[in-house]
C-alpha cells in the first residue's frame, strides 16, 4: 500500500488555494465559455409577481438575491472562482415594455445564509454598470467589463435594479422569468412608480423563498494559487473508494473537513483535525460523487472531489 501510494503522489498535480477576498478581479476575463446554471426551473412568475429582474409592473425596481455556497458547489463551482458574466432566463415578454433603462447588476459576498427580514446587504459593487437593455425571450446574458472574484467560501449576493424615468412611462407588467424555490429567504425586492429605486435608500419591503434561475460564466481564479507538481499539498487515496479513503497532507496544521453531496447538502464536518493522515470512512454515504472543502488553521482552502463506489 505504501509503495503504491508513493507512485500516486509523484504523479499527482494539486492546487493549494489561498484564502481570497471577494471583489473585482484585475486579471482579465476568463477567455473561454464555461457556463453553469444555478437553480431549477420550478417557478415561472406571472406579470405581477416577484422576484423579477425585469419587473415593469412598476416603473423602477431593485432586488437582491442570495445564492448559497452549497448551490454554487452543486453547480460545479468548487473553490475560488472568477465570474465574468451572468444571465437571466425570460419565458415571455407578454408584449410589454422591453427596453429597460439604467439596468444595473451588482455583486457581493456574505456570511449570511438567508435574508432575515427585508433589510438589504451592504457593500455590493457594480459588475454590469447602468445601461439600457432590451429584454428578449431566452437567456439575457450580461458580460462584465471587469470580472468578479468569488472566494469559494462565502454565499454570493446578486443585485439588480432599473429605472425608467423621469418622466415615468405607464407600467405594462413583468417579463416572465424563471425562479427557483429555496428553503430560505433568498430574495428581497422593492418597486415604485415614481422614484429611482437604484438610488432610493428606503428599506426593501418584500422577501421571498425563491430566487431567479441564473447562468454564470466562470473559471478558476488565478489570484493566490500555487501549483505543486510532484509533491502535492494534499493527496487522497484510494479515490474512488469502497469503504474508506485517506487524506495525506505535507504539513502538520490543524484542518477542518466538510463533506457535501452533489446537491450541496452537508453530510459531515470534522473540525480541528491534526496529523499528516486523516481517514474518511464511507459510513452512511451512498455510492456517488461528493465534495470535500478542506480548510487549514491559516484559512487556506482546498476543494476536492471524492467518489464512493
KOLGUTI-260119 format. One line per 4 residues: number of its first residue (from 1); for each residue x, y, z of N, C-alpha, C. Coordinates in nm, 2 decimals, padded with zeros to 4 digits, always signed. Example, Ala and Ser with C-alpha at 12.3 -4.5 7.8 and 13.67 -1.06 7.14 Angstrom:
2
1) +01.32,-00.57,+00.78,+01.23,-00.45,+00.78,+01.32,-00.33,+00.78  +01.28,-00.22,+00.71,+01.37,-00.11,+00.71,+01.29,+00.00,+00.79
***
This chain:
309
1) +00.08,-00.12,+00.00,+00.00,+00.00,+00.00,+00.09,+00.13,+00.00  +00.19,+00.13,+00.09,+00.28,+00.24,+00.09,+00.35,+00.27,-00.04  +00.40,+00.16,-00.10,+00.47,+00.18,-00.23,+00.38,+00.23,-00.34  +00.26,+00.18,-00.35,+00.16,+00.22,-00.44,+00.12,+00.37,-00.42
5) +00.11,+00.41,-00.29,+00.07,+00.55,-00.26,+00.18,+00.64,-00.30  +00.31,+00.60,-00.29,+00.42,+00.69,-00.33,+00.42,+00.72,-00.48  +00.38,+00.62,-00.56,+00.38,+00.64,-00.70,+00.27,+00.74,-00.74  +00.15,+00.72,-00.67,+00.04,+00.81,-00.70,+00.08,+00.96,-00.66
9) +00.15,+00.97,-00.55,+00.20,+01.10,-00.51,+00.29,+01.17,-00.61  +00.37,+01.09,-00.67,+00.47,+01.15,-00.77,+00.39,+01.20,-00.90  +00.28,+01.14,-00.93,+00.21,+01.18,-01.05,+00.10,+01.28,-01.02  +00.07,+01.31,-00.89,-00.04,+01.39,-00.86,-00.01,+01.54,-00.88
13) -00.10,+01.61,-00.94,-00.09,+01.76,-00.95,-00.19,+01.82,-00.87  -00.16,+01.92,-00.78,-00.25,+01.97,-00.69,-00.24,+02.12,-00.69  -00.35,+02.19,-00.64,-00.35,+02.33,-00.63,-00.38,+02.37,-00.48  -00.30,+02.45,-00.42,-00.32,+02.50,-00.29,-00.38,+02.63,-00.30
17) -00.51,+02.65,-00.27,-00.58,+02.77,-00.29,-00.58,+02.86,-00.16  -00.51,+02.97,-00.17,-00.50,+03.05,-00.05,-00.64,+03.13,-00.03  -00.66,+03.16,+00.09,-00.78,+03.24,+00.12,-00.79,+03.37,+00.04  -00.90,+03.39,-00.02,-00.91,+03.51,-00.11,-01.02,+03.60,-00.07
21) -01.02,+03.72,-00.12,-01.12,+03.82,-00.09,-01.21,+03.84,-00.21  -01.34,+03.85,-00.18,-01.44,+03.88,-00.29,-01.42,+04.02,-00.33  -01.43,+04.04,-00.46,-01.42,+04.18,-00.52,-01.37,+04.17,-00.66  -01.34,+04.29,-00.72,-01.30,+04.30,-00.86,-01.17,+04.22,-00.88
25) -01.17,+04.15,-01.00,-01.05,+04.08,-01.04,-00.98,+04.15,-01.15  -00.86,+04.19,-01.13,-00.78,+04.27,-01.23,-00.71,+04.19,-01.33  -00.73,+04.05,-01.33,-00.65,+03.97,-01.42,-00.72,+03.94,-01.55  -00.83,+04.01,-01.58,-00.90,+04.00,-01.70,-01.01,+03.89,-01.70
29) -01.07,+03.87,-01.81,-01.19,+03.78,-01.82,-01.14,+03.64,-01.83  -01.24,+03.54,-01.82,-01.20,+03.40,-01.83,-01.14,+03.36,-01.97  -01.19,+03.43,-02.07,-01.14,+03.40,-02.21,-01.21,+03.28,-02.28  -01.27,+03.20,-02.20,-01.35,+03.08,-02.26,-01.49,+03.08,-02.20
33) -01.58,+03.01,-02.27,-01.71,+02.99,-02.22,-01.72,+02.87,-02.13  -01.76,+02.89,-02.00,-01.78,+02.78,-01.91,-01.90,+02.81,-01.82  -02.02,+02.79,-01.88,-02.14,+02.83,-01.82,-02.19,+02.72,-01.73  -02.25,+02.77,-01.62,-02.32,+02.68,-01.53,-02.45,+02.74,-01.49
37) -02.55,+02.66,-01.46,-02.68,+02.71,-01.43,-02.71,+02.69,-01.28  -02.75,+02.80,-01.21,-02.77,+02.79,-01.07,-02.92,+02.80,-01.05  -02.98,+02.69,-00.99,-03.12,+02.69,-00.97,-03.19,+02.59,-01.07  -03.32,+02.57,-01.04,-03.40,+02.48,-01.13,-03.52,+02.56,-01.18
41) -03.58,+02.51,-01.29,-03.70,+02.57,-01.35,-03.82,+02.51,-01.28  -03.86,+02.57,-01.16,-03.97,+02.52,-01.09,-04.08,+02.63,-01.06  -04.05,+02.75,-01.11,-04.15,+02.86,-01.08,-04.14,+02.97,-01.18  -04.23,+02.98,-01.27,-04.24,+03.09,-01.37,-04.34,+03.19,-01.31
45) -04.29,+03.31,-01.30,-04.38,+03.42,-01.24,-04.48,+03.46,-01.34  -04.59,+03.53,-01.29,-04.69,+03.60,-01.38,-04.65,+03.74,-01.39  -04.73,+03.82,-01.46,-04.69,+03.96,-01.50,-04.68,+04.05,-01.38  -04.74,+04.01,-01.26,-04.73,+04.10,-01.14,-04.66,+04.03,-01.03
49) -04.59,+03.92,-01.05,-04.53,+03.85,-00.94,-04.38,+03.88,-00.93  -04.32,+03.86,-00.81,-04.18,+03.89,-00.79,-04.12,+03.77,-00.71  -03.99,+03.76,-00.71,-03.89,+03.85,-00.77,-03.88,+03.84,-00.92  -03.85,+03.95,-00.98,-03.85,+03.97,-01.13,-03.74,+04.07,-01.17
53) -03.63,+04.02,-01.22,-03.52,+04.11,-01.26,-03.57,+04.22,-01.36  -03.66,+04.18,-01.45,-03.72,+04.27,-01.54,-03.87,+04.29,-01.50  -03.89,+04.37,-01.40,-04.02,+04.38,-01.34,-04.09,+04.52,-01.37  -04.14,+04.54,-01.49,-04.21,+04.66,-01.52,-04.35,+04.67,-01.48
57) -04.40,+04.59,-01.39,-04.53,+04.61,-01.32,-04.52,+04.74,-01.24  -04.40,+04.77,-01.20,-04.37,+04.91,-01.15,-04.25,+04.96,-01.24  -04.24,+05.09,-01.25,-04.15,+05.15,-01.35,-04.01,+05.17,-01.30  -03.98,+05.13,-01.17,-03.85,+05.13,-01.12,-03.85,+05.02,-01.01
61) -03.74,+04.94,-01.01,-03.73,+04.83,-00.91,-03.59,+04.80,-00.88  -03.58,+04.73,-00.76,-03.45,+04.69,-00.71,-03.46,+04.56,-00.64  -03.37,+04.47,-00.65,-03.38,+04.34,-00.59,-03.24,+04.29,-00.54  -03.24,+04.20,-00.44,-03.11,+04.13,-00.41,-03.15,+03.98,-00.39
65) -03.05,+03.90,-00.42,-03.07,+03.75,-00.42,-02.95,+03.69,-00.36  -02.97,+03.59,-00.27,-02.86,+03.51,-00.21,-02.85,+03.38,-00.28  -02.73,+03.34,-00.32,-02.71,+03.20,-00.37,-02.60,+03.14,-00.28  -02.65,+03.04,-00.20,-02.56,+02.98,-00.10,-02.44,+02.91,-00.17
69) -02.33,+02.90,-00.09,-02.21,+02.83,-00.14,-02.24,+02.69,-00.18  -02.33,+02.62,-00.11,-02.37,+02.48,-00.14,-02.43,+02.47,-00.28  -02.51,+02.58,-00.32,-02.58,+02.58,-00.45,-02.47,+02.60,-00.56  -02.37,+02.68,-00.54,-02.27,+02.70,-00.63,-02.18,+02.58,-00.65
73) -02.15,+02.51,-00.53,-02.07,+02.39,-00.54,-02.15,+02.28,-00.62  -02.28,+02.27,-00.59,-02.36,+02.17,-00.66,-02.36,+02.19,-00.81  -02.35,+02.32,-00.86,-02.34,+02.35,-01.00,-02.20,+02.34,-01.06  -02.11,+02.29,-00.98,-01.97,+02.27,-01.03,-01.87,+02.38,-00.99
77) -01.91,+02.48,-00.92,-01.82,+02.59,-00.89,-01.75,+02.55,-00.75  -01.64,+02.49,-00.76,-01.57,+02.44,-00.64,-01.44,+02.53,-00.63  -01.43,+02.60,-00.52,-01.32,+02.68,-00.49,-01.33,+02.82,-00.55  -01.24,+02.91,-00.51,-01.24,+03.05,-00.56,-01.25,+03.05,-00.71
81) -01.34,+03.14,-00.76,-01.37,+03.14,-00.90,-01.38,+03.29,-00.95  -01.34,+03.31,-01.07,-01.36,+03.43,-01.14,-01.49,+03.43,-01.22  -01.58,+03.53,-01.20,-01.71,+03.53,-01.27,-01.70,+03.65,-01.36  -01.73,+03.63,-01.49,-01.72,+03.74,-01.59,-01.85,+03.76,-01.66
85) -01.96,+03.70,-01.62,-02.08,+03.72,-01.69,-02.20,+03.65,-01.61  -02.32,+03.70,-01.64,-02.44,+03.65,-01.57,-02.56,+03.66,-01.66  -02.65,+03.56,-01.65,-02.77,+03.56,-01.74,-02.89,+03.53,-01.66  -03.01,+03.59,-01.70,-03.14,+03.56,-01.65,-03.22,+03.51,-01.77
89) -03.31,+03.41,-01.74,-03.39,+03.35,-01.84,-03.53,+03.41,-01.84  -03.58,+03.45,-01.96,-03.71,+03.51,-01.98,-03.79,+03.42,-02.07  -03.91,+03.38,-02.02,-04.00,+03.29,-02.09,-04.09,+03.36,-02.19  -04.13,+03.48,-02.15,-04.22,+03.56,-02.24,-04.22,+03.71,-02.19
93) -04.23,+03.80,-02.29,-04.24,+03.94,-02.25,-04.38,+03.99,-02.25  -04.47,+03.91,-02.29,-04.62,+03.94,-02.29,-04.65,+04.06,-02.37  -04.56,+04.10,-02.46,-04.59,+04.22,-02.54,-04.57,+04.35,-02.47  -04.52,+04.34,-02.35,-04.50,+04.46,-02.26,-04.37,+04.54,-02.30
97) -04.34,+04.63,-02.21,-04.22,+04.71,-02.22,-04.10,+04.63,-02.21  -04.01,+04.64,-02.31,-03.89,+04.55,-02.30,-03.76,+04.63,-02.30  -03.76,+04.76,-02.31,-03.64,+04.84,-02.31,-03.62,+04.90,-02.17  -03.54,+04.83,-02.09,-03.52,+04.87,-01.95,-03.40,+04.96,-01.94
101) -03.43,+05.08,-01.88,-03.33,+05.19,-01.87,-03.25,+05.17,-01.74  -03.13,+05.21,-01.75,-03.04,+05.21,-01.63,-03.04,+05.08,-01.56  -03.04,+04.97,-01.64,-03.03,+04.83,-01.58,-02.89,+04.81,-01.53  -02.88,+04.77,-01.40,-02.76,+04.75,-01.33,-02.75,+04.62,-01.26
105) -02.64,+04.56,-01.26,-02.62,+04.43,-01.18,-02.50,+04.46,-01.08  -02.53,+04.42,-00.96,-02.42,+04.43,-00.85,-02.40,+04.30,-00.79  -02.28,+04.28,-00.73,-02.25,+04.15,-00.67,-02.17,+04.17,-00.55  -02.18,+04.07,-00.46,-02.10,+04.08,-00.33,-02.10,+03.94,-00.27
109) -02.04,+03.93,-00.15,-02.03,+03.81,-00.07,-02.09,+03.83,+00.07  -02.14,+03.73,+00.13,-02.19,+03.74,+00.26,-02.18,+03.61,+00.34  -02.17,+03.62,+00.47,-02.17,+03.50,+00.55,-02.32,+03.47,+00.59  -02.41,+03.56,+00.57,-02.55,+03.54,+00.60,-02.60,+03.43,+00.51
113) -02.67,+03.33,+00.56,-02.72,+03.22,+00.48,-02.87,+03.25,+00.44  -02.92,+03.37,+00.48,-03.06,+03.40,+00.44,-03.08,+03.55,+00.47  -03.18,+03.61,+00.40,-03.23,+03.74,+00.45,-03.32,+03.71,+00.57  -03.29,+03.79,+00.68,-03.36,+03.77,+00.80,-03.49,+03.85,+00.81
117) -03.49,+03.95,+00.73,-03.61,+04.04,+00.71,-03.60,+04.10,+00.58  -03.64,+04.22,+00.56,-03.63,+04.29,+00.43,-03.51,+04.39,+00.43  -03.42,+04.37,+00.52,-03.30,+04.46,+00.52,-03.21,+04.41,+00.41  -03.15,+04.50,+00.34,-03.06,+04.47,+00.23,-02.92,+04.44,+00.28
121) -02.84,+04.38,+00.20,-02.70,+04.35,+00.23,-02.61,+04.46,+00.17  -02.53,+04.52,+00.25,-02.45,+04.63,+00.21,-02.32,+04.59,+00.14  -02.25,+04.68,+00.07,-02.12,+04.66,+00.02,-02.11,+04.59,-00.12  -02.23,+04.58,-00.19,-02.22,+04.52,-00.32,-02.16,+04.62,-00.42
125) -02.09,+04.56,-00.52,-02.02,+04.65,-00.62,-02.08,+04.63,-00.76  -02.08,+04.73,-00.84,-02.14,+04.72,-00.98,-02.05,+04.63,-01.06  -02.11,+04.52,-01.12,-02.03,+04.44,-01.21,-02.08,+04.46,-01.36  -02.21,+04.50,-01.37,-02.26,+04.54,-01.50,-02.32,+04.68,-01.48
129) -02.25,+04.79,-01.52,-02.29,+04.93,-01.49,-02.41,+04.97,-01.56  -02.48,+05.07,-01.51,-02.60,+05.12,-01.56,-02.60,+05.13,-01.71  -02.69,+05.06,-01.78,-02.70,+05.06,-01.93,-02.85,+05.03,-01.96  -02.89,+05.07,-02.08,-03.02,+05.03,-02.14,-03.01,+04.89,-02.19
133) -03.11,+04.81,-02.16,-03.11,+04.67,-02.20,-03.24,+04.63,-02.27  -03.24,+04.58,-02.38,-03.36,+04.53,-02.45,-03.38,+04.38,-02.41  -03.49,+04.35,-02.34,-03.51,+04.21,-02.30,-03.56,+04.13,-02.41  -03.51,+04.01,-02.43,-03.55,+03.92,-02.53,-03.59,+03.78,-02.47
137) -03.66,+03.70,-02.53,-03.70,+03.57,-02.48,-03.58,+03.48,-02.49  -03.56,+03.40,-02.38,-03.44,+03.32,-02.37,-03.34,+03.38,-02.27  -03.22,+03.34,-02.28,-03.12,+03.39,-02.18,-03.08,+03.53,-02.22  -03.09,+03.62,-02.13,-03.04,+03.75,-02.14,-02.91,+03.76,-02.06
141) -02.80,+03.76,-02.14,-02.67,+03.75,-02.08,-02.59,+03.88,-02.07  -02.53,+03.90,-01.96,-02.46,+04.03,-01.94,-02.31,+04.00,-01.91  -02.22,+04.05,-02.00,-02.08,+04.03,-01.99,-02.02,+04.15,-01.90  -01.95,+04.11,-01.80,-01.90,+04.21,-01.71,-01.77,+04.28,-01.76
145) -01.77,+04.42,-01.76,-01.65,+04.49,-01.80,-01.52,+04.45,-01.72  -01.54,+04.42,-01.59,-01.44,+04.38,-01.50,-01.49,+04.25,-01.43  -01.41,+04.15,-01.43,-01.45,+04.02,-01.36,-01.46,+04.04,-01.21  -01.54,+03.95,-01.15,-01.56,+03.95,-01.01,-01.50,+03.82,-00.95
149) -01.43,+03.83,-00.84,-01.37,+03.71,-00.77,-01.47,+03.67,-00.66  -01.52,+03.54,-00.67,-01.59,+03.48,-00.55,-01.49,+03.40,-00.48  -01.49,+03.41,-00.35,-01.38,+03.35,-00.27,-01.40,+03.20,-00.25  -01.50,+03.14,-00.29,-01.52,+02.99,-00.28,-01.57,+02.95,-00.15
153) -01.59,+03.04,-00.05,-01.63,+03.01,+00.08,-01.77,+03.08,+00.12  -01.78,+03.20,+00.08,-01.90,+03.28,+00.11,-02.02,+03.25,+00.03  -02.13,+03.30,+00.07,-02.25,+03.29,-00.01,-02.25,+03.42,-00.11  -02.30,+03.40,-00.23,-02.29,+03.50,-00.33,-02.42,+03.58,-00.33
157) -02.41,+03.71,-00.34,-02.52,+03.80,-00.35,-02.53,+03.87,-00.48  -02.64,+03.86,-00.55,-02.66,+03.93,-00.68,-02.77,+04.03,-00.67  -02.74,+04.16,-00.70,-02.84,+04.26,-00.70,-02.87,+04.31,-00.84  -03.00,+04.36,-00.86,-03.03,+04.42,-00.99,-03.12,+04.54,-00.96
161) -03.12,+04.64,-01.05,-03.21,+04.75,-01.04,-03.23,+04.81,-01.18  -03.34,+04.88,-01.20,-03.36,+04.96,-01.32,-03.44,+05.08,-01.29  -03.45,+05.18,-01.38,-03.52,+05.30,-01.35,-03.56,+05.36,-01.49  -03.69,+05.37,-01.51,-03.75,+05.41,-01.64,-03.77,+05.56,-01.65
165) -03.74,+05.64,-01.54,-03.77,+05.78,-01.55,-03.67,+05.87,-01.48  -03.71,+05.99,-01.46,-03.83,+06.06,-01.50,-03.81,+06.11,-01.65  -03.92,+06.13,-01.72,-04.06,+06.10,-01.68,-04.09,+05.95,-01.68  -04.18,+05.91,-01.59,-04.20,+05.77,-01.58,-04.32,+05.72,-01.67
169) -04.29,+05.63,-01.76,-04.39,+05.58,-01.85,-04.50,+05.50,-01.78  -04.60,+05.46,-01.85,-04.70,+05.38,-01.80,-04.65,+05.23,-01.78  -04.68,+05.17,-01.67,-04.63,+05.04,-01.64,-04.70,+04.94,-01.74  -04.64,+04.83,-01.77,-04.70,+04.73,-01.85,-04.72,+04.59,-01.78
173) -04.62,+04.55,-01.71,-04.62,+04.42,-01.65,-04.48,+04.36,-01.66  -04.45,+04.26,-01.57,-04.32,+04.20,-01.56,-04.30,+04.10,-01.68  -04.17,+04.10,-01.73,-04.14,+03.99,-01.82,-04.14,+03.86,-01.74  -04.19,+03.76,-01.80,-04.20,+03.63,-01.72,-04.06,+03.56,-01.72
177) -04.00,+03.56,-01.60,-03.87,+03.50,-01.58,-03.89,+03.37,-01.49  -03.78,+03.29,-01.48,-03.79,+03.17,-01.40,-03.72,+03.18,-01.27  -03.80,+03.14,-01.16,-03.74,+03.14,-01.03,-03.72,+03.00,-00.98  -03.63,+02.98,-00.89,-03.60,+02.86,-00.83,-03.64,+02.86,-00.68
181) -03.72,+02.77,-00.63,-03.77,+02.77,-00.50,-03.65,+02.73,-00.40  -03.65,+02.79,-00.28,-03.55,+02.77,-00.18,-03.62,+02.74,-00.05  -03.54,+02.69,+00.04,-03.59,+02.66,+00.18,-03.56,+02.78,+00.27  -03.51,+02.89,+00.22,-03.47,+03.00,+00.30,-03.51,+03.13,+00.22
185) -03.52,+03.24,+00.30,-03.55,+03.37,+00.23,-03.43,+03.41,+00.15  -03.44,+03.39,+00.02,-03.33,+03.41,-00.07,-03.34,+03.54,-00.16  -03.45,+03.61,-00.15,-03.47,+03.73,-00.23,-03.54,+03.84,-00.16  -03.51,+03.96,-00.18,-03.59,+04.08,-00.14,-03.61,+04.17,-00.25
189) -03.71,+04.25,-00.25,-03.74,+04.34,-00.36,-03.81,+04.47,-00.31  -03.80,+04.57,-00.39,-03.88,+04.70,-00.37,-03.90,+04.76,-00.51  -04.01,+04.83,-00.52,-04.05,+04.89,-00.65,-04.13,+05.02,-00.63  -04.14,+05.10,-00.74,-04.21,+05.22,-00.73,-04.25,+05.27,-00.87
193) -04.35,+05.35,-00.87,-04.39,+05.41,-01.00,-04.35,+05.56,-01.01  -04.27,+05.60,-00.91,-04.24,+05.75,-00.91,-04.10,+05.78,-00.86  -04.02,+05.69,-00.82,-03.89,+05.72,-00.76,-03.78,+05.62,-00.81  -03.66,+05.66,-00.81,-03.55,+05.58,-00.86,-03.51,+05.48,-00.75
197) -03.54,+05.35,-00.77,-03.51,+05.25,-00.67,-03.36,+05.21,-00.67  -03.29,+05.25,-00.78,-03.15,+05.22,-00.78,-03.07,+05.31,-00.67  -03.13,+05.43,-00.64,-03.06,+05.52,-00.55,-03.14,+05.54,-00.42  -03.27,+05.50,-00.42,-03.35,+05.52,-00.30,-03.30,+05.43,-00.19
201) -03.28,+05.49,-00.07,-03.23,+05.42,+00.04,-03.34,+05.36,+00.13  -03.46,+05.37,+00.09,-03.57,+05.31,+00.17,-03.55,+05.16,+00.18  -03.60,+05.10,+00.28,-03.59,+04.95,+00.30,-03.67,+04.88,+00.19  -03.62,+04.76,+00.16,-03.69,+04.67,+00.08,-03.82,+04.62,+00.16
205) -03.92,+04.59,+00.08,-04.05,+04.56,+00.16,-04.11,+04.42,+00.14  -04.04,+04.34,+00.05,-04.09,+04.21,+00.03,-03.98,+04.11,+00.03  -04.00,+03.99,+00.09,-03.90,+03.88,+00.09,-03.96,+03.75,+00.04  -03.88,+03.67,-00.02,-03.93,+03.55,-00.09,-03.85,+03.43,-00.07
209) -03.91,+03.31,-00.07,-03.84,+03.18,-00.06,-03.81,+03.13,-00.20  -03.75,+03.22,-00.28,-03.71,+03.18,-00.42,-03.62,+03.29,-00.47  -03.54,+03.25,-00.57,-03.46,+03.35,-00.64,-03.45,+03.31,-00.79  -03.41,+03.41,-00.87,-03.41,+03.38,-01.02,-03.31,+03.27,-01.05
213) -03.35,+03.18,-01.14,-03.25,+03.09,-01.20,-03.15,+03.17,-01.28  -03.02,+03.15,-01.26,-02.92,+03.23,-01.33,-02.82,+03.14,-01.40  -02.75,+03.20,-01.50,-02.63,+03.14,-01.55,-02.51,+03.22,-01.51  -02.40,+03.16,-01.48,-02.28,+03.23,-01.45,-02.17,+03.17,-01.55
217) -02.09,+03.26,-01.60,-01.97,+03.22,-01.67,-01.85,+03.24,-01.58  -01.78,+03.13,-01.56,-01.68,+03.13,-01.45,-01.55,+03.05,-01.49  -01.45,+03.08,-01.42,-01.32,+03.00,-01.43,-01.25,+03.00,-01.30  -01.16,+02.91,-01.28,-01.08,+02.91,-01.16,-01.00,+03.04,-01.15
221) -01.02,+03.10,-01.03,-00.94,+03.23,-01.00,-00.79,+03.20,-00.99  -00.71,+03.28,-01.06,-00.57,+03.26,-01.05,-00.50,+03.35,-00.95  -00.58,+03.42,-00.87,-00.52,+03.50,-00.76,-00.48,+03.41,-00.64  -00.36,+03.41,-00.60,-00.32,+03.34,-00.48,-00.32,+03.18,-00.50
225) -00.30,+03.13,-00.63,-00.30,+02.99,-00.65,-00.15,+02.95,-00.68  -00.10,+02.85,-00.61,+00.03,+02.79,-00.64,+00.01,+02.65,-00.68  +00.07,+02.62,-00.80,+00.06,+02.48,-00.84,+00.18,+02.40,-00.79  +00.15,+02.28,-00.73,+00.26,+02.20,-00.68,+00.26,+02.07,-00.76
229) +00.37,+02.04,-00.82,+00.38,+01.92,-00.91,+00.49,+01.83,-00.85  +00.45,+01.70,-00.84,+00.55,+01.60,-00.79,+00.56,+01.61,-00.63  +00.48,+01.68,-00.56,+00.49,+01.69,-00.42,+00.36,+01.76,-00.37  +00.25,+01.69,-00.39,+00.12,+01.76,-00.38,+00.10,+01.80,-00.23
233) +00.03,+01.92,-00.22,-00.01,+01.96,-00.09,-00.10,+01.87,-00.02  -00.19,+01.81,-00.10,-00.29,+01.72,-00.05,-00.31,+01.60,-00.15  -00.31,+01.48,-00.10,-00.35,+01.37,-00.18,-00.46,+01.29,-00.11  -00.54,+01.22,-00.20,-00.65,+01.14,-00.15,-00.64,+01.01,-00.22
237) -00.62,+00.90,-00.14,-00.60,+00.77,-00.19,-00.66,+00.66,-00.10  -00.73,+00.56,-00.15,-00.78,+00.55,-00.29,-00.89,+00.64,-00.32  -00.91,+00.67,-00.44,-01.02,+00.75,-00.49,-01.05,+00.73,-00.64  -01.15,+00.65,-00.67,-01.27,+00.61,-00.59,-01.23,+00.51,-00.48
241) -01.33,+00.50,-00.38,-01.30,+00.40,-00.27,-01.43,+00.34,-00.24  -01.42,+00.22,-00.17,-01.54,+00.14,-00.13,-01.57,+00.16,+00.02  -01.47,+00.15,+00.10,-01.50,+00.15,+00.25,-01.44,+00.28,+00.31  -01.32,+00.31,+00.28,-01.25,+00.43,+00.34,-01.14,+00.48,+00.25
245) -01.11,+00.61,+00.27,-01.00,+00.67,+00.19,-00.92,+00.75,+00.29  -00.80,+00.78,+00.25,-00.71,+00.86,+00.34,-00.66,+00.98,+00.27  -00.67,+01.09,+00.35,-00.62,+01.22,+00.30,-00.48,+01.24,+00.37  -00.38,+01.27,+00.28,-00.25,+01.29,+00.33,-00.20,+01.44,+00.30
249) -00.15,+01.50,+00.41,-00.10,+01.64,+00.40,+00.05,+01.64,+00.41  +00.11,+01.75,+00.35,+00.25,+01.76,+00.36,+00.29,+01.87,+00.47  +00.19,+01.89,+00.56,+00.21,+01.98,+00.67,+00.15,+01.92,+00.79  +00.17,+01.98,+00.91,+00.11,+01.93,+01.03,+00.02,+02.02,+01.10
253) -00.06,+02.10,+01.01,-00.15,+02.20,+01.06,-00.28,+02.13,+01.10  -00.36,+02.21,+01.17,-00.50,+02.16,+01.20,-00.59,+02.19,+01.08  -00.68,+02.10,+01.05,-00.77,+02.11,+00.93,-00.91,+02.08,+00.97  -01.00,+02.15,+00.90,-01.14,+02.12,+00.92,-01.19,+02.07,+00.78
257) -01.26,+01.96,+00.78,-01.30,+01.89,+00.65,-01.46,+01.89,+00.65  -01.51,+01.95,+00.55,-01.66,+01.94,+00.53,-01.69,+01.86,+00.41  -01.78,+01.76,+00.42,-01.82,+01.68,+00.31,-01.96,+01.72,+00.27  -01.98,+01.74,+00.14,-02.11,+01.77,+00.08,-02.15,+01.68,-00.04
261) -02.28,+01.66,-00.06,-02.32,+01.58,-00.17,-02.33,+01.67,-00.29  -02.38,+01.61,-00.41,-02.38,+01.69,-00.53,-02.49,+01.80,-00.53  -02.58,+01.79,-00.44,-02.69,+01.89,-00.42,-02.65,+02.00,-00.32  -02.53,+01.99,-00.27,-02.48,+02.09,-00.18,-02.51,+02.07,-00.03
265) -02.58,+01.95,-00.01,-02.62,+01.92,+00.13,-02.50,+01.88,+00.21  -02.48,+01.94,+00.33,-02.37,+01.90,+00.41,-02.39,+01.76,+00.48  -02.30,+01.67,+00.45,-02.31,+01.54,+00.50,-02.24,+01.52,+00.64  -02.12,+01.58,+00.65,-02.05,+01.57,+00.77,-01.94,+01.68,+00.78
269) -01.91,+01.72,+00.90,-01.80,+01.82,+00.92,-01.71,+01.76,+01.03  -01.58,+01.76,+01.01,-01.48,+01.72,+01.11,-01.39,+01.83,+01.13  -01.39,+01.88,+01.25,-01.32,+02.01,+01.28,-01.19,+01.98,+01.36  -01.09,+02.07,+01.34,-00.97,+02.08,+01.42,-00.89,+01.94,+01.42
273) -00.88,+01.88,+01.30,-00.81,+01.76,+01.29,-00.66,+01.79,+01.27  -00.57,+01.72,+01.34,-00.43,+01.74,+01.33,-00.36,+01.61,+01.30  -00.26,+01.62,+01.21,-00.19,+01.50,+01.17,-00.17,+01.50,+01.02  -00.07,+01.42,+00.97,-00.05,+01.42,+00.83,-00.13,+01.32,+00.75
277) -00.21,+01.24,+00.82,-00.30,+01.15,+00.76,-00.43,+01.14,+00.83  -00.54,+01.16,+00.75,-00.68,+01.16,+00.81,-00.76,+01.06,+00.73  -00.82,+00.96,+00.79,-00.90,+00.86,+00.73,-01.05,+00.90,+00.73  -01.11,+00.89,+00.61,-01.26,+00.91,+00.60,-01.33,+00.78,+00.57
281) -01.42,+00.74,+00.66,-01.50,+00.62,+00.64,-01.62,+00.65,+00.55  -01.66,+00.55,+00.47,-01.78,+00.56,+00.39,-01.90,+00.59,+00.48  -01.91,+00.52,+00.59,-02.02,+00.55,+00.68,-02.16,+00.54,+00.61  -02.24,+00.65,+00.62,-02.37,+00.64,+00.56,-02.37,+00.70,+00.42
285) -02.26,+00.73,+00.36,-02.25,+00.78,+00.23,-02.29,+00.67,+00.13  -02.38,+00.70,+00.04,-02.41,+00.61,-00.07,-02.32,+00.62,-00.18  -02.32,+00.53,-00.28,-02.23,+00.54,-00.39,-02.26,+00.67,-00.47  -02.16,+00.74,-00.51,-02.18,+00.86,-00.59,-02.07,+00.96,-00.57
289) -02.08,+01.08,-00.61,-01.98,+01.19,-00.61,-02.01,+01.28,-00.48  -01.90,+01.31,-00.41,-01.91,+01.40,-00.30,-01.80,+01.50,-00.31  -01.82,+01.62,-00.25,-01.72,+01.72,-00.25,-01.66,+01.75,-00.11  -01.53,+01.77,-00.10,-01.46,+01.80,+00.02,-01.42,+01.95,+00.02
293) -01.45,+02.02,+00.13,-01.39,+02.15,+00.15,-01.30,+02.14,+00.27  -01.17,+02.16,+00.24,-01.07,+02.14,+00.35,-01.01,+02.28,+00.38  -01.02,+02.32,+00.50,-00.97,+02.45,+00.55,-00.86,+02.43,+00.66  -00.75,+02.49,+00.64,-00.64,+02.47,+00.74,-00.65,+02.59,+00.84
297) -00.57,+02.58,+00.95,-00.58,+02.68,+01.05,-00.54,+02.82,+01.01  -00.48,+02.83,+00.89,-00.44,+02.96,+00.84,-00.55,+03.01,+00.74  -00.66,+02.95,+00.73,-00.77,+02.98,+00.64,-00.75,+02.96,+00.50  -00.64,+02.88,+00.46,-00.62,+02.83,+00.33,-00.73,+02.73,+00.30
301) -00.79,+02.73,+00.18,-00.89,+02.64,+00.14,-00.86,+02.56,+00.02  -00.88,+02.43,+00.03,-00.87,+02.34,-00.09,-01.00,+02.26,-00.11  -01.05,+02.25,-00.23,-01.17,+02.18,-00.26,-01.13,+02.06,-00.34  -01.19,+01.94,-00.31,-01.16,+01.82,-00.38,-01.29,+01.74,-00.40
305) -01.28,+01.65,-00.50,-01.40,+01.56,-00.53,-01.36,+01.42,-00.49  -01.45,+01.35,-00.43,-01.42,+01.21,-00.40,-01.54,+01.12,-00.46  -01.51,+01.00,-00.48,-01.62,+00.91,-00.54,-01.63,+00.79,-00.46  -01.75,+00.76,-00.41,-01.78,+00.64,-00.33,-01.83,+00.53,-00.43
309) -01.78,+00.41,-00.43,-01.82,+00.31,-00.52,-01.92,+00.22,-00.45
***
